[in-house]
Structures are given as structure tokens and as C-alpha cells.
Amino acid sequence: MDSHASLNQTNSSVPHTCTENTLVEEHMYPTAYSLFFIVGFPANCLSLYVALHIRQRNELGVYLFNLALSDLTFTVGLSLWLDFLWQGTWVHGGHVCVLSVYLLFTNFYISDALLCCIAVDRYLAVVHPLKYLFLRKVGTATVVSVAIWVLVVSFNAATITWDDSYNEYNMVSVCFDIFPLSENVARVNVVRFFLGFIVPVVLVVCSSCGICEAVKSNQATEEQERKRVSRLLGVVLLCLGFCFGPIHIMMLLRSLTDDCRSLALLLYPYKISLAISSLNCLVDPVLYCFVTRTGKANVTQVVLFIQGKKRGKGQDTIQLEQKEVFSASLTHALTGVIQE
């Protein structure tokens, strides 16, 4: 009998050895996820609206739209995890559990891939503005986005299984937090670490370095434009490094650990890293609402619309704002300045 099989037997006979909970954990995690859901749902609804308008103008909007759609789907799924955390047991059955795990990892790697696309797209726009124009068309971005969805969905369908996601013991159902890991999950986690984290980080860092060098060497670039590009790259790196870095490191460590005592030591850091990864659904809206110029204009438009409705002047305000956004976008495109 191999080590993983014996560990599974140990975990079945002594279920709390690797998964013991404390009062702090029982209250801290549900509270954190509740805040994520309360803030994340309206933020991603607004982001989806903003990205929908940007999508009609350039290829960056296509990536932002798909990113917003992925985040909104994940945020809706948070309600199931909240119920699980508050009750301490999974009451929605195995099929919903597998679907929830599926949505979790789909959001992870859809976000990873789209953030890479955004970084590479900005690299091409800044460093090679007159080359590879076919890669920066709306049609190309649409094809790339569809391909990303298909690849991620197919990979998750092939690697996420019922036995690795859902477990029942003494009338208590557990979803996702199954210890120790099976050999299948351990192998998949190693693949996820390299393809889902290391490769995207390398691509984004290389693209960011190239953009920074080009911006610094171009004397014609305005200081405000440099700051805006820096903010965009900073948010992308924050999403990858802070949100996805800890969870992938913990997934790798758990895959390399083969005894229950070590798994118990990794349990709290792992759950904290999982909570941090959920911040992704809050950080991503910053990309299109508070970093890109068009996103800012659309957020302002929404605020003015709400205020205008209260004053009975909503329609005039919106039309005026739309004209200003269109005029700014047209001037920006004609002058050859980078537009997000």
C-alpha cells in the first residue's frame, strides 16, 4: 500500500488530525468571505457594464469583459462557500460541490491567462505600436479569449474529480478541503504551479520590463501617461503575485507533503492563502474602473446617471458624458497615444 493510500486510511479513521478547526477560524473566514461577496458582487456587476462598453472599441475591452465575466461568476459562487463556512458542513450535495470547485479553478486560470493577454497587449502597443497590428484587433482578442475559456474548461474537466472534491464522514459532508491529497491532485497541483503561475508571472514581468524601458526612453511620453501605464502594470502584477502567488505556493507544498502532521501545520497558511486568492475578484475591477481612462469615464457616467435620476436630469448628463468620452477617445486615437 502506498503512502497516499495509508494516509487516506489514517485521515478516515482520525478525521480531525489534519482538519481541526478553531473558534478563530470558524468566525474569521466566514466574515472575510462575506465581505468579499458584499463588495465583490456589485463591483463586478459595475465592471461588467464598464467592460461591455470598452469591448466595443478595442481589443483590451474584450479581455476586460471576459475577466469581469469570470470574476462575476466566481463571486456568485462565493455564496455557496459562505454557507459551507458558516454551517461547517456542505449541504448542497456532491454535484454542486464539484461545480463550485470547478468555478474556483476556472476563475483562477481564466484570470491568469487574461492578465497575461492584457500585459502582452500593452507591450505590443507601447514597444511595437506599428507592428503586429493584427494581434491587437478586436477579432483576434475575441478568438484568443474563446480559446482561453475552452482550454481552461477542458483542463478542469479532465483534472477535477468527485473523489478529490467531495467527501462524507459520519454524516458530515466536506467540499474541497479534503486532506491529505490524492496522488492525482498532487500531480495536477504541480502542473498548476508551473503552467498556471510561473509561466504567467514570467510573461507579465518580461512584458512589464519591456514597457518600462520603452516608456522611460520615449521623451515624448507625458508624465501622466507614464504613471497611468505604471498603475496598470502594478495592478496586473498585484493580481498575479499577491492574489495567486500564496495559494499556488501552498498547493505545491501540500502536494510535496506526505504526512498528516505536516499537513496540519500547512492547514492555516493554506486557508489564508485561499482567502487571499479570493481578493482577485476585488482587485480586477480596479483595472477597468480606476486605472484605464475609458473605465474612469464610464464609472463617472454611471455615478452621474444615478445622481441625475435623483435630480430628474439623468438623460442630459449621460448624453453629455458620452460625447466627452467619445471625443477624448477619438483625439487619443488620432494622436497615437496609448489608450486603455
N, C-alpha and C positions, 0 to 999 in steps of 0.2 A: 504494500500500500504506500503511495507516495505521500510527501509531506502535506500537500494541499488537502488530500483526502482525509488524512488523520486530523488535520486542523479543523476541517469541517465537522468531523465527528466530535472533536473537543468543543467546538462552538455550539453544537447542537445540544450537548449534554450540560454545558455550563454557559448558557446564552449571555449572561451579563459580564463575563470575564473581559470581553472585548468591547462591549457596548454599554457600559454602565453610565447612567445619566445622573446629573446633579440638579439641585434646585436652580442654580445659576443658569445652567444650560437650558433647562425647561422653560425659563422665562426670557432669557436673553435672545435666543434665536427666534422664537415666535415674534417678539417685539421688533427685532431688526427686519424680519421679512414682512411684517405688517407695514412698517414704514416704507420699505421698498415698493410694496404694492400700492399704497396710498399715494405716493409721489410718482411712481413709475407709470401707472396706468394713464392718468391724464397727460403726463409729459410725453409719453409715446403716442398718444392719440393726436396731440398737437404736432408732434414731429412727423407723423404720417401725413397729416394735412400739409405741412410745410414742404415735405419731400415730394408730395404729389405735384405741387406747383413747380418746384425746381426741376422735376423729372421731364417736364415738357420743354425745357430749354437746353439742357446739356447732359453730357454723359455722367457727370458727377451726381446729378439728381437721380439718375437711375440707381446708382449704388446706394445713395442715401435712402431712397424709397424702399429698397429691399432690406436694408439694415433696420429701418423703422418697422417694417412688417415683421421681421424676425423678432425684434425686441418686444413688440406688442403681443405677439403670440406667446412668448416666454412669460411676459408679465401676467397675462390671463391665467397661465398655468400655475403661477405663484399661489393662487387661491387654494389649489389642491394641497400644495406643500404646507401652507399655513394651517389648514385643517389637520394635516398629519402631525405637525409640530405641537399644536395646542392639545390634541387628544392623546398623543403618544402612541397611537396605533393607526394603521392605514385601513380605512373602512370602505374604500371605493372599489375594491377588487383588483385582481391581477392585471386585467386588460388595461384599466385606466392607469395603473402604476407603470406598466411598460410604456404606455403612451406618454406619460409625464416624463419619464427618463429620456424617452426619445426626443421630446421637445427640448429638454435641457441641453442635451449634447448637440442637437441641431442648431440651437441658438449659439452655442459656443463656437462652432466651426463655420457657420454662416457668417457670424460677426468677424471672426478671424480673417476669413477669405476676403470679405468685402472691405475691411480696413486695409488689407494689402492692396486691393484694387484702387482704393482712394489714394494711398500713398504713391503707388506707381503712376497713377493718372496725373497727380500733381507733379511728379518727377518729369514726366514727358512734357507737361505744359510749361514747366519752368526751364528745364535744361535743354529740351529739344522742341521748342514751340512750333517749328515749321516742318518737323519730321514726324513720321508715324501718325499722321493725322487720321488715318483710317482706324487706329486703335482708340481714338478719342471721339468717335461718333456715337450717337445715341443707340443706333442699331447694334454696334459692336458691344456696347455696355450691356444691352439687353440680352444678347446671346451669352455673354460671359456670366451674367447673373443667373440666367436659367441653368447654365452648365454647373455653376456652383451649387445651386439647390439640388440638382439631380445627383451630383457626386456625393454631397454630404448626406442626403436622404438615403442613397443606396448604401453608403458605408455604414450608417447607423442601422439600417435594416439587416445588414449582414452580421453585425457585431453585438447588437443588444438583444439579449435573450430573456425569456421568462425566468429561468432558474437563477440568473445573475441579477435580476431586478426585484424579484418578489419572493418573500419567504413568510411562512406561517409557523409559529411555535407556541404551543399551549394557548391556542385561541387568540393569540396576538399576531397581527399581520404587520410586516415591516416592508417598506418600499425603499429601494436604492441603497440604504445604509446596511448592507449585508457584509459581515466580517466572518472569517477572512475572505479574501478574494479568490475566485476560481482561477485556474490556470489560463482559461480563455480571457478573462477580464485583465489579468496581469499582462498578457501578451498585447492585448489591444491598447492598454494604457501606455505601454512603451511606444507603440506606433503613434498614439495620440500626442505624446510628449514631443516627438520629433517632427511629425508632419503637421500637427495642429498648433504647435507653439514655437519650436525652434525655427522652422522654415519661415513662418510669417514674421517673426521678430527680425531675422536676418534681412528679409526683403524690405521691411519697413525702415530699419536702421540704415541700410545702404541707400534707399531712396531719400531718406531724410538728410543724410550726409551730402548727397549729390545736390539736393535742393539748397541746403545751407551754403554750400560753396558757390553755387550759381548766383544766389541772391546777394551774397557778400561781394562778389566780383562785378556784379552789374551795378554800376553807379547810377543808372537811370531809374532804378527801383526806389520808390519812395519809402521813407522810414515806416510809415503807417502800413504799407503793403508788406514790408518785411516782418513787422510784428504780427500781422494777420496770418501770414504763412507759418510763422513760428508757433502761433497758438493752435493752428490746425494740426501741425505735426505733433505738438505737445499732447493734444487730446488723443490722437491716434496711438502714440506711444504709451500714454497713461492707460488706455483701454487694454492694450496688449500686455504691458509689463505689470501693472498693478492689479488689474482685474483678473487676467488669465494666468499670470505667472505663478502665484502661490498655489492655485488649485492644480496646475499641471505638475509642479514640483512634488506636491503631496501625493498625487496619483502615482507618480513614478516611485516615490519612496514606499508607498503601500504595496506596490507591485513587487518590490525587491525584498519585502519583509515576509518572513515565513514562520513567525511565532506570535502567539496571541498577546504576550506581554508587550512586545514591541509595537504591535498594532494598537494596544491600549494607550501607549504613550503618544502615538501619532493621531489618535482619535480627535482630540480637541483642536490641534493645529489644522487637521483636515477639515473639520466642520467650520472653523473660522475662515479658512481659505474658500470654502464653498459659499459662505455668506458674502465674502468679498467679491467673488465672481458674479454674484447677482447684482452688484453695483453697476455692472456693464449696462444694464437696462436704464440706468440713470445717467451714466456718463455719455453714452452715444447721442442722446438728444442735444447735448452741448455742441456737437459737430455742426448740426444744421440750424440750430436756433440762436446760438450765441457766438459762433465763430465765423461762419460764412456770411458774406454781405447780403446775399439774397435771402438767406434764412432769417437774418435780423429784420429785414424789411417785411417779410411775411408775418413774423411774430408781432411786429408793430401793427401790421394790418389787422391781425386778429384782436389785439387789445383795443385798437381804435374802433373796431366793429362793435365790440361789447360796450364800450363807452358810448359810442354813437347811438346804439339801440336805446340806451337809457335816456339819452337826450333827444331821441327822435331824429337824429341826423346821421344814422349809420351808413346809408347808401352813398350819400355825397362824400363822406370821409373815405370809404373804401375805394370809390372810383378815383378820387384824387391820389390816394396812396398807390393804386395800381399804375396810374400814369407815371408817377415818380419812379417806381421800381422799374417799369419798362424803359423809361428814358435813361435811368442810370445804367441799366444792363446794356442798352444799345451803345451808349457812349463808351462803356467799359470794353465792349467787344471791338468797337472801331479803333480804339486807341491801342489795342494789342496788349492791355494789361491782363494779368491772370484773373479769371473770375471763378469763384467757387459757387 
